[in-house]
Amino acid sequence: MPNPIDFRPVILAGGSGTRFWPRSRRARAKQVLALDGERTMIQQTVERLNPLGGLTKTLVITNELLAEAIGTQLSEVPTQQIIQEPAARNTAPACGLAAFLVERENPDAVLGVFPSDHVIGDEPRFLKTLEKAIALAAAGENIVVLGIAPTRPETGYGYIETGAALAGSEAVQVRRFTEKPDQQNAEKFVAAGNFYWNSGMFLWSARTLTHAIREHLPKTAPLLEKIAAAYGTPQFAETFRALYPQCENISIDYAVLEPRSAKGEDASHLYCFPAEFGWNDLGSWAALYEHKRDARSSADAEGNIFEASHLQTIDAQNNYVYSPKKFVALVGVKDLVVVDTGDALLVVDRAHSQDVGKLVKELGKNGHNELV
């Protein structure tokens, strides 16, 4: 019998989640909040992957502000596997560091990179898709991305253009990646039928990714190798803090996936697994409202979603309210997001909820650091 594949989940949990302000703050970001149920987003992510990866093989890469909260929430994940970045350097150095760490143990191990704050509606179907993607990633120098069949011309997501089907597989070859198109192009992509949303979930062997980092980020690769070599020694923290800020600040999409796709379908070894398992990245308050509305979660007859001690409405429709300690009354308003956290109150039109991140930047510029 063939040896089972050594699968290592890598959870990226360093984001600040500014679009969920005021609930999300630098030290209490989206991934450590319970936005969808009683368990936090990162708890749900780790539990979802546990049947295939196991807690002792899970790596979590976060920042120093969130590490304590994540360590508490993921108490069964070994402490040394919750890695605190000393500086934010986007996803390429984070993914690369995980690959160099795992390569030292098993170059053939398959790394699955997952955001820490997404929702998966059909977990059994997700795991079946993931098993197939893991097998493909283990079969050679293959890079596999999970693509989501688009349901609308969304301009807030990256897109994957696909080509020929891979013989004997559900996977298709990747032609190119396109980041956040305008409305006209998004409509063209959806109409074409061979474009998928980029879920941000990638799979590759440790060897494949370290080779790619060496090829495409030749200045960053030696730094990551030195950090990985110090892992588990008394010098690790000092080495990490000294070298990691010198790494290039770039996403894995721009650093590896886009230049790899430029080699052409036959040479890139880039594959997309089309998937439908109820994926939602919950990228804004509007997305959370829509997710809860579709799940029929705490909605009234007028489409108001509320997580509040009590809500009274008169002629109010399709609003989202979070106010766990205060009575809220809505009169004659619609399509609003109202979020009260005690020290801050947000009122925004649902259509403008993506702009909350801009508001957080303005708060920082104006010296309101206690609210950020």
N, C-alpha and C positions, 0 to 999 in steps of 0.2 A: 504493500500500500504506500502511496506517496505521503511524504511528511505534510502535516497540516501547515497552512500558511500562518506565519507569525505576524499578526495584525496589531498595529500600534495606533490607537486614536490620539490625535494631537488637537487639543481644544484651544483655539485662539480667543483669549478673554481679556485683552488689554484695551478695548475700546472704551470711550467715555460716554457713549449713548446720549449725546447732547439733545437729540430731537425728542427725548422723553423727559426733558426738564419740565417742571421742577422736581418730579420724583427722582429722576436720574441726576446724580452729581458725580464729581470726580472720584469720590471715595465710596459712592453707592450707585454704581452705574447700572445700566439696563440689565446686564447679565446676572446680577445678584438680586434682582427684583422678581417678585412673583406677579408677573403681568397676566399670565394665563393659567390660572389654577393656584393651588396652595404651594406647589414646589416652585423654586426660582428657575429662571431660564437655564442657568448653567447646570443646576441639579437635573433638570429634565434632559439636557443634552448628554450628560455623562451616563445617566441611567438608560437612555435609549441605546447607547453604544455598548453597554456592558455585556450583553449576550455574545458579542463578537470579539470584543477587545479585552475586557476584564479591567478592573480597577488598578491592578498592580502593573499594567502595561500602558496606562493612560498618562499622557503628558499634558499639563495645563500651562500655557504661557500667558502671563498676565503682567500687571505692573505693581509697583510697591504700594500704591494706595489701595488696591483691591485684594492684595494677597491674603490679608488676615481674614477678611470676610469670606473669600473663596475657600480658604483652608478650613474654616468653621463649617461651611455648607457642604464641603466635600471631605468630611472627616475620615472617610475610608480610603481616600487616595493618599498614598505615602507622601509625606511632607516634602521630601526632596524632589518629587515629581511635579510640584507646583513651582514653576520657575518665574522669578520676578525680574522683568526687564528693568535695567537701571535707566533706560531712556527709550522713548517711543521711536521705533524705526520702521514702522509699517510691517506688512506681512511677509515680505521676502526674507529679511534676516530672521524673523521668528520661525518660519518654516525651515529655513536653512539650518538654523541651530538645532532644531529637533532632528533633522536628517543626520547631521554630523554626530549628534549624541547617539542615535540609534545605530548608525553605521559601525560604531566602535563595538557594539554588541553583536549585531547581525545585519550585514549589508543587504541580505535578501528580505529582511522584514518589510512589510508594506505599511507605509504611513498613510493614514487617512486624516486629512486636515479639515476641521469643521469649525464654523463660527459657533460661539457659545450661546447665541441668543435667538435662534430660529425656532419656529413651530413646525412640527411634523404631525399631520393629522392621522395618517395610516402607518403606524410604526411597523407592523408585520410586513407590509409591502415595502417599506423603506429598507428593512433589514434584508429582504430577499434581493432587492436591487443592489444593495451594498455588497452582498456576498459575491454577486457576479462581477461587480466592478473591482473588488479586491483580487479575484482570480485573474482578471485581465491585467491589472497592474503588476501582478507577480509573474506574468508570462514573458517578460522581457523588459526592454527599455521604454515601457509604455507609461504615458501620463494620462490619467482618466479624470474627467470632470463630470459631475452629475448635472445634467441639464433639465430644466423644468419647462414643460410644454406651456407656452404663453397663453394666457386667457384674455389678454387685452393689450393694446399698444402702450405699455408702460415705459415711461421715459426715465424712471429712476433706477432701472436695472441694467447690467451689462448683458450683452447678447452673444450667443455662440452660433456662428454659421457652420452648418454641417454639410458633408459631402457624401461619399459612397458608404454603403453599409459594410461593416467588417464581416467577412465570410464566417458563418457559423456562430454569429453573436448578435445580440440586440444592439451592440454599440455601433456608432457611426463615426467616420473620420471627421476631424475638425479642420475647417478651412481657415477661419479667422475669428478673433474676438473683437467685439465692438463695445466700447464703454458708453453707457448712458446716451443713446441717440436722441435727436430732437423728435418731435411728434410725427413729422412726415416720414422720417426713416423708420421709426418704430412701427408705424402702420404698414409700411412696405415689408418689414421683417415678418410681422405676424401673417400678412397675406401670402408671403412666399412659401410658408409651410416647412422650411428647413432651418429655421432659427429657434433657439431655445434660450430661456433666461439662464444666466450664469448663477448657480446657487452658491458659489463660493466654497463648495465641497470638492476636494481634489484627492486623488490617490496615486501613489507611486512608491516604488521601492526606495529604501534609504539610499542605495547606490545610485539609482537613477537621479534622484534629486540632488545629491552632492555633486555628481558629474555636471548637472545642469547649472548649479550655483557656481562651480569652478569655471564653466564656459562663459556664462553670461554676466557674472559679478566677480571678475577676477581679483578685484581689490578687497571685496568683502569676504570671500571664501577663506583666505588664510586667517583672518581674524576669528571667524566662527570655528575654524579647526582648533585654534589655540584655546578658545573658551571651552570647547568640548573636551579637549585633552585635560583641562584643569578640573572638570566636573568630578565631584566626589572627593576632592582634596581640600586641605585648608586654604589653598590659594584661589579657590574658585571665585569667591565673592569679589576679591580684589581684581582678579583678571577680568571677570565679567564687567565690572564697573569701569575699568580702564579701556577695554577694547570695544565693547558693544556700541558705545556712542559714535565710534569711528565708522561703523557700517553704513552703507548707503541707505538712505531713507526712501524706499520704493516698495510698491506692492508686488506680490508674486505674479500677478497678471502681467504687469508691464515688464518685470525683470526677466521672466522665464517663458510664460505662455505665449505672449505675442511674438517675440523673436523666434520661438520654436515653430509657431504656426507659419511663419514666413518661409520656412524651408520647403513647404509644400506638403500635400496630404501624405504622400508615400514615404517621405523622409522624416516627418516630424514625430511620428509615433504618438500623436495626440488623438485621443478618442473621447467621445461624449456618450454617456449612457442616458438616453432620454428617460425621464421618470415622471410619474404622477403619484405622489403620496401625500397630498394635502400640505404642500410646503408654503410657508409664509415667513418672510424675514422680519415681520413686525417693525418696519422701518420708521414708523411715525405714529402719532396718536390717531390719525385717520385710518391707518392700516389696522391698528388695534381695535378701533371701533368696528370696522368692516368684518374683522375676524370674529369678534364676539357676536355681532349681529347675525352672521351666517351660521354661527354655532347656536343661535337662539339663547345666548347667555345673558340673563338678567335684563332683558329688553321689555319695555312696556308696549302697549298697543300702538303708540305713536312712534315707535322706533327709537326711543330714548334708551341708552345704555347707561346704567348708573351703578357705581360702587360707592355708595354713600350711606350715612346713618339713616337718612330719609330724604325722599325727593317728592316735591309737589309741583305739578305742571298744569298750566292752562295754555292751550293753543301753542304747544311747543313740540317740535318734531325733530327726530334724528340727531339728537345731541348726545355727547358723551360727557359724563360727570364722574369725577373722582373726588370724594370729600368724606373720608371715613369718620370724621368727628363733628361735622356740622350739618345742620339742616340746610337743604338747598331748594330754592323755589325758582322755577323758570316760567316766564310769562311772555308769550308772543315771539319766541326766538326759535331758530332752527339751524341745524348744521354747525353747532358750536362744540368746542372742546373746553371744558371747565375743569381745572385741576387745582385743588387746594391742599397744600402740604403744611399749613400752619405758618411757616415763615415766608411763603410765597404763594401767589395766586396767578394762574395762567388762564386767560380767556382768549381763544383764537378760533377763527373760522376753520372748519375742518379742511377746507380746500387749501389753506395756507399752513397746515401743520408741519410741512417740511421746512418751513422757515424758522421753526423754533431753535434749530441749531445756530442760525445767524444771531438770534437774540442772545444766546449764551455767549457768543463771541463779544457782542456789544457789552454785556454785563462785565466781562473780564477787562475790556478796554476802559470801562468807566470806573474801575476799582471796586466792583461789588464781588470780590473774590469769595466772600463768605457764602454767596448764593450759588457759586459755580462748583 
